[in-house]
């Protein structure tokens, strides 16, 4: 009955435009949600690696050499690079999806 009443107030073109807008918003929000979920998964992986390093006792790489440094630095740097890359890609996908109509 609602659709019958809608026909009296809105033309088919207006209903088509509204439906198209809602479909577009659904696609954009779906991309946002998937990238945020991916970022959470990456962060959980970072925390898991931190725990593995902590419990295995892996400490300093190249111990005794002039350029010894903690393994945690390498892991954190690579994790942050992946996270930043993933979020930048998400922004680009969102920007592209926002322009699609």
FENFENQUI-V620159 format. One record per backbone hydrogen bond with DSSP energy under -0.5 kcal/mol. CO is the residue of the C=O (numbers start at 1). NH is the residue of the N-H. If there is no record, write none. Layout:
BEGIN
{{CO | NH} {CO | NH}}
END
This chain:
BEGIN
{{1 | 5} {2 | 6} {3 | 7} {4 | 8} {5 | 8} {5 | 9} {6 | 9} {6 | 10} {11 | 15} {12 | 16} {13 | 17} {14 | 18} {15 | 19} {16 | 20} {17 | 21} {18 | 22} {19 | 23} {20 | 24} {21 | 25} {22 | 26} {23 | 27} {24 | 28} {25 | 29} {26 | 30} {27 | 31} {28 | 32} {29 | 33} {30 | 34} {31 | 35} {32 | 36} {33 | 37} {34 | 38} {35 | 39} {36 | 40} {37 | 41} {38 | 42} {39 | 43} {40 | 44} {41 | 45} {42 | 46} {43 | 47} {44 | 48} {45 | 49} {46 | 50} {47 | 51} {48 | 52} {49 | 53} {50 | 54} {51 | 55} {52 | 56} {53 | 57} {53 | 58} {59 | 71} {60 | 63} {61 | 69} {62 | 65} {65 | 68} {69 | 61} {70 | 73} {70 | 74} {71 | 75} {72 | 76} {73 | 77} {74 | 78} {75 | 79} {76 | 80} {77 | 81} {78 | 82} {79 | 83} {80 | 84} {81 | 85} {82 | 86} {83 | 87} {84 | 88} {85 | 89} {86 | 90} {87 | 91} {88 | 92} {89 | 93} {90 | 94} {91 | 95} {92 | 96} {93 | 97} {94 | 98} {95 | 99} {96 | 100}}
END
